[in-house]
Amino acid sequence: MSPAARRSEPGGRGPAVVAAVAAGGAVGALARYGVGQAWQHPPTGFPWSTVVVNVSGCLAIGVLMAWLFVGERHPLLRPFVGVGILGGYTTFSSSMADSAALVAVGRPAMAVIAAAVTWALSLAAAFLGWRVATALAASRGDA
C-alpha cells in the first residue's frame, strides 16, 4: 500500500473522522490546559510548560507518524491521535502568545529565545521520534 493510502482516512471528511478529531482534540486540549495550570510561569519568566508540551507532543507525533507508516492501522487512529489529541495538545499558538506577552513586559530577547527554542526542539523531537520508531520497526521486521 502506498504511503498516501496509508495516511488516508475513510470517507475523507466523513462524520466518523470529524468525531474522531473532535474527541481527540478535546482530550489533547484538556491535557494541555492541565499542564499549563500545574506548571505556571510568571509573566516575565520563561514559558517552560509550553516548551515541554510542544516538544513532547512533537516527539509523539514523530513516533505516531512512523508507526502509522509501517503498518496497517485502524483508519481513525491518525485523525483521533495525530490530528485530535496531539494537535490539541501541542500549542504553537500559546508559544507565540507567551512570546508576545514577554515582549509586552519588556523581555523581547527572552521572547525570541523562547520561540526559537520551542521551534528548534520541537522540530528535532519530531525527527527523533520518527527515526527511533522507524529504527525499532525495522529491527523488529515491521518495516
C-alpha positions as protocol buffer text, in pm:
chain_id: "A"
residue {
  index: 1
  type: MET
  ca { x: 0 y: 0 z: 0 }
}
residue {
  index: 2
  type: SER
  ca { x: 130 y: 346 z: -85 }
}
residue {
  index: 3
  type: PRO
  ca { x: 223 y: 596 z: 190 }
}
residue {
  index: 4
  type: ALA
  ca { x: -59 y: 823 z: 69 }
}
residue {
  index: 5
  type: ALA
  ca { x: -311 y: 539 z: 100 }
}
residue {
  index: 6
  type: ARG
  ca { x: -184 y: 460 z: 449 }
}
residue {
  index: 7
  type: ARG
  ca { x: -247 y: 820 z: 551 }
}
residue {
  index: 8
  type: SER
  ca { x: -594 y: 847 z: 411 }
}
residue {
  index: 9
  type: GLU
  ca { x: -896 y: 840 z: 632 }
}
residue {
  index: 10
  type: PRO
  ca { x: -1219 y: 662 z: 542 }
}
residue {
  index: 11
  type: GLY
  ca { x: -1471 y: 881 z: 365 }
}
residue {
  index: 12
  type: GLY
  ca { x: -1243 y: 1186 z: 360 }
}
residue {
  index: 13
  type: ARG
  ca { x: -1419 y: 1429 z: 591 }
}
residue {
  index: 14
  type: GLY
  ca { x: -1699 y: 1197 z: 692 }
}
residue {
  index: 15
  type: PRO
  ca { x: -1876 y: 1211 z: 1027 }
}
residue {
  index: 16
  type: ALA
  ca { x: -1657 y: 941 z: 1184 }
}
residue {
  index: 17
  type: VAL
  ca { x: -1339 y: 1135 z: 1102 }
}
residue {
  index: 18
  type: VAL
  ca { x: -1487 y: 1461 z: 1229 }
}
residue {
  index: 19
  type: ALA
  ca { x: -1598 y: 1291 z: 1550 }
}
residue {
  index: 20
  type: ALA
  ca { x: -1255 y: 1132 z: 1598 }
}
residue {
  index: 21
  type: VAL
  ca { x: -1076 y: 1465 z: 1552 }
}
residue {
  index: 22
  type: ALA
  ca { x: -1320 y: 1644 z: 1784 }
}
residue {
  index: 23
  type: ALA
  ca { x: -1295 y: 1382 z: 2059 }
}
residue {
  index: 24
  type: GLY
  ca { x: -918 y: 1365 z: 2034 }
}
residue {
  index: 25
  type: GLY
  ca { x: -893 y: 1744 z: 2025 }
}
residue {
  index: 26
  type: ALA
  ca { x: -1091 y: 1770 z: 2347 }
}
residue {
  index: 27
  type: VAL
  ca { x: -859 y: 1522 z: 2519 }
}
residue {
  index: 28
  type: GLY
  ca { x: -545 y: 1696 z: 2391 }
}
residue {
  index: 29
  type: ALA
  ca { x: -666 y: 2045 z: 2477 }
}
residue {
  index: 30
  type: LEU
  ca { x: -762 y: 1937 z: 2829 }
}
residue {
  index: 31
  type: ALA
  ca { x: -419 y: 1777 z: 2876 }
}
residue {
  index: 32
  type: ARG
  ca { x: -251 y: 2095 z: 2755 }
}
residue {
  index: 33
  type: TYR
  ca { x: -465 y: 2307 z: 2986 }
}
residue {
  index: 34
  type: GLY
  ca { x: -381 y: 2078 z: 3278 }
}
residue {
  index: 35
  type: VAL
  ca { x: -8 y: 2107 z: 3218 }
}
residue {
  index: 36
  type: GLY
  ca { x: -38 y: 2485 z: 3194 }
}
residue {
  index: 37
  type: GLN
  ca { x: -230 y: 2503 z: 3520 }
}
residue {
  index: 38
  type: ALA
  ca { x: 5 y: 2267 z: 3702 }
}
residue {
  index: 39
  type: TRP
  ca { x: 322 y: 2437 z: 3578 }
}
residue {
  index: 40
  type: GLN
  ca { x: 256 y: 2808 z: 3560 }
}
residue {
  index: 41
  type: HIS
  ca { x: 520 y: 3071 z: 3499 }
}
residue {
  index: 42
  type: PRO
  ca { x: 528 y: 3438 z: 3593 }
}
residue {
  index: 43
  type: PRO
  ca { x: 466 y: 3691 z: 3312 }
}
residue {
  index: 44
  type: THR
  ca { x: 837 y: 3771 z: 3297 }
}
residue {
  index: 45
  type: GLY
  ca { x: 954 y: 3409 z: 3325 }
}
residue {
  index: 46
  type: PHE
  ca { x: 1049 y: 3155 z: 3062 }
}
residue {
  index: 47
  type: PRO
  ca { x: 743 y: 2953 z: 2945 }
}
residue {
  index: 48
  type: TRP
  ca { x: 883 y: 2608 z: 3022 }
}
residue {
  index: 49
  type: SER
  ca { x: 546 y: 2432 z: 3031 }
}
residue {
  index: 50
  type: THR
  ca { x: 466 y: 2548 z: 2677 }
}
residue {
  index: 51
  type: VAL
  ca { x: 808 y: 2437 z: 2552 }
}
residue {
  index: 52
  type: VAL
  ca { x: 777 y: 2096 z: 2720 }
}
residue {
  index: 53
  type: VAL
  ca { x: 426 y: 2043 z: 2583 }
}
residue {
  index: 54
  type: ASN
  ca { x: 531 y: 2128 z: 2227 }
}
residue {
  index: 55
  type: VAL
  ca { x: 849 y: 1921 z: 2237 }
}
residue {
  index: 56
  type: SER
  ca { x: 685 y: 1614 z: 2394 }
}
residue {
  index: 57
  type: GLY
  ca { x: 389 y: 1642 z: 2157 }
}
residue {
  index: 58
  type: CYS
  ca { x: 617 y: 1667 z: 1853 }
}
residue {
  index: 59
  type: LEU
  ca { x: 816 y: 1365 z: 1972 }
}
residue {
  index: 60
  type: ALA
  ca { x: 490 y: 1171 z: 1999 }
}
residue {
  index: 61
  type: ILE
  ca { x: 379 y: 1292 z: 1655 }
}
residue {
  index: 62
  type: GLY
  ca { x: 707 y: 1169 z: 1506 }
}
residue {
  index: 63
  type: VAL
  ca { x: 663 y: 828 z: 1667 }
}
residue {
  index: 64
  type: LEU
  ca { x: 299 y: 806 z: 1565 }
}
residue {
  index: 65
  type: MET
  ca { x: 358 y: 902 z: 1203 }
}
residue {
  index: 66
  type: ALA
  ca { x: 641 y: 648 z: 1168 }
}
residue {
  index: 67
  type: TRP
  ca { x: 428 y: 379 z: 1332 }
}
residue {
  index: 68
  type: LEU
  ca { x: 135 y: 455 z: 1103 }
}
residue {
  index: 69
  type: PHE
  ca { x: 365 y: 449 z: 801 }
}
residue {
  index: 70
  type: VAL
  ca { x: 500 y: 98 z: 857 }
}
residue {
  index: 71
  type: GLY
  ca { x: 181 y: -98 z: 911 }
}
residue {
  index: 72
  type: GLU
  ca { x: -191 y: -132 z: 872 }
}
residue {
  index: 73
  type: ARG
  ca { x: -368 y: 60 z: 1147 }
}
residue {
  index: 74
  type: HIS
  ca { x: -726 y: 149 z: 1224 }
}
residue {
  index: 75
  type: PRO
  ca { x: -826 y: 424 z: 981 }
}
residue {
  index: 76
  type: LEU
  ca { x: -944 y: 656 z: 1261 }
}
residue {
  index: 77
  type: LEU
  ca { x: -622 y: 630 z: 1460 }
}
residue {
  index: 78
  type: ARG
  ca { x: -445 y: 914 z: 1279 }
}
residue {
  index: 79
  type: PRO
  ca { x: -741 y: 1155 z: 1299 }
}
residue {
  index: 80
  type: PHE
  ca { x: -804 y: 1073 z: 1666 }
}
residue {
  index: 81
  type: VAL
  ca { x: -449 y: 1061 z: 1800 }
}
residue {
  index: 82
  type: GLY
  ca { x: -245 y: 1261 z: 1549 }
}
residue {
  index: 83
  type: VAL
  ca { x: -479 y: 1541 z: 1450 }
}
residue {
  index: 84
  type: GLY
  ca { x: -703 y: 1536 z: 1756 }
}
residue {
  index: 85
  type: ILE
  ca { x: -509 y: 1452 z: 2071 }
}
residue {
  index: 86
  type: LEU
  ca { x: -163 y: 1564 z: 1963 }
}
residue {
  index: 87
  type: GLY
  ca { x: -297 y: 1857 z: 1761 }
}
residue {
  index: 88
  type: GLY
  ca { x: -494 y: 1975 z: 2064 }
}
residue {
  index: 89
  type: TYR
  ca { x: -204 y: 1909 z: 2300 }
}
residue {
  index: 90
  type: THR
  ca { x: 69 y: 2088 z: 2107 }
}
residue {
  index: 91
  type: THR
  ca { x: 22 y: 2458 z: 2117 }
}
residue {
  index: 92
  type: PHE
  ca { x: 229 y: 2679 z: 1894 }
}
residue {
  index: 93
  type: SER
  ca { x: -34 y: 2950 z: 1928 }
}
residue {
  index: 94
  type: SER
  ca { x: 31 y: 2952 z: 2303 }
}
residue {
  index: 95
  type: SER
  ca { x: 402 y: 2967 z: 2231 }
}
residue {
  index: 96
  type: MET
  ca { x: 351 y: 3279 z: 2022 }
}
residue {
  index: 97
  type: ALA
  ca { x: 118 y: 3426 z: 2286 }
}
residue {
  index: 98
  type: ASP
  ca { x: 386 y: 3361 z: 2550 }
}
residue {
  index: 99
  type: SER
  ca { x: 640 y: 3540 z: 2332 }
}
residue {
  index: 100
  type: ALA
  ca { x: 405 y: 3834 z: 2274 }
}
residue {
  index: 101
  type: ALA
  ca { x: 345 y: 3857 z: 2649 }
}
residue {
  index: 102
  type: LEU
  ca { x: 721 y: 3861 z: 2712 }
}
residue {
  index: 103
  type: VAL
  ca { x: 760 y: 4146 z: 2463 }
}
residue {
  index: 104
  type: ALA
  ca { x: 475 y: 4333 z: 2636 }
}
residue {
  index: 105
  type: VAL
  ca { x: 655 y: 4315 z: 2973 }
}
residue {
  index: 106
  type: GLY
  ca { x: 986 y: 4432 z: 2828 }
}
residue {
  index: 107
  type: ARG
  ca { x: 1155 y: 4095 z: 2769 }
}
residue {
  index: 108
  type: PRO
  ca { x: 1193 y: 4084 z: 2387 }
}
residue {
  index: 109
  type: ALA
  ca { x: 1517 y: 3884 z: 2394 }
}
residue {
  index: 110
  type: MET
  ca { x: 1356 y: 3615 z: 2609 }
}
residue {
  index: 111
  type: ALA
  ca { x: 1057 y: 3616 z: 2372 }
}
residue {
  index: 112
  type: VAL
  ca { x: 1281 y: 3543 z: 2073 }
}
residue {
  index: 113
  type: ILE
  ca { x: 1473 y: 3279 z: 2266 }
}
residue {
  index: 114
  type: ALA
  ca { x: 1152 y: 3107 z: 2382 }
}
residue {
  index: 115
  type: ALA
  ca { x: 1013 y: 3100 z: 2028 }
}
residue {
  index: 116
  type: ALA
  ca { x: 1341 y: 2976 z: 1880 }
}
residue {
  index: 117
  type: VAL
  ca { x: 1390 y: 2710 z: 2147 }
}
residue {
  index: 118
  type: THR
  ca { x: 1033 y: 2585 z: 2101 }
}
residue {
  index: 119
  type: TRP
  ca { x: 1066 y: 2570 z: 1724 }
}
residue {
  index: 120
  type: ALA
  ca { x: 1411 y: 2407 z: 1716 }
}
residue {
  index: 121
  type: LEU
  ca { x: 1349 y: 2150 z: 1989 }
}
residue {
  index: 122
  type: SER
  ca { x: 1005 y: 2060 z: 1854 }
}
residue {
  index: 123
  type: LEU
  ca { x: 1140 y: 2002 z: 1505 }
}
residue {
  index: 124
  type: ALA
  ca { x: 1427 y: 1794 z: 1644 }
}
residue {
  index: 125
  type: ALA
  ca { x: 1186 y: 1595 z: 1863 }
}
residue {
  index: 126
  type: ALA
  ca { x: 957 y: 1511 z: 1569 }
}
residue {
  index: 127
  type: PHE
  ca { x: 1258 y: 1398 z: 1365 }
}
residue {
  index: 128
  type: LEU
  ca { x: 1396 y: 1196 z: 1657 }
}
residue {
  index: 129
  type: GLY
  ca { x: 1059 y: 1032 z: 1720 }
}
residue {
  index: 130
  type: TRP
  ca { x: 1032 y: 934 z: 1353 }
}
residue {
  index: 131
  type: ARG
  ca { x: 1388 y: 798 z: 1343 }
}
residue {
  index: 132
  type: VAL
  ca { x: 1361 y: 597 z: 1664 }
}
residue {
  index: 133
  type: ALA
  ca { x: 1023 y: 448 z: 1577 }
}
residue {
  index: 134
  type: THR
  ca { x: 1139 y: 364 z: 1224 }
}
residue {
  index: 135
  type: ALA
  ca { x: 1457 y: 200 z: 1356 }
}
residue {
  index: 136
  type: LEU
  ca { x: 1262 y: -2 z: 1612 }
}
residue {
  index: 137
  type: ALA
  ca { x: 1014 y: -116 z: 1348 }
}
residue {
  index: 138
  type: ALA
  ca { x: 1300 y: -218 z: 1116 }
}
residue {
  index: 139
  type: SER
  ca { x: 1476 y: -410 z: 1392 }
}
residue {
  index: 140
  type: ARG
  ca { x: 1153 y: -599 z: 1466 }
}
residue {
  index: 141
  type: GLY
  ca { x: 1092 y: -667 z: 1098 }
}
residue {
  index: 142
  type: ASP
  ca { x: 780 y: -446 z: 1086 }
}
residue {
  index: 143
  type: ALA
  ca { x: 908 y: -224 z: 805 }
}
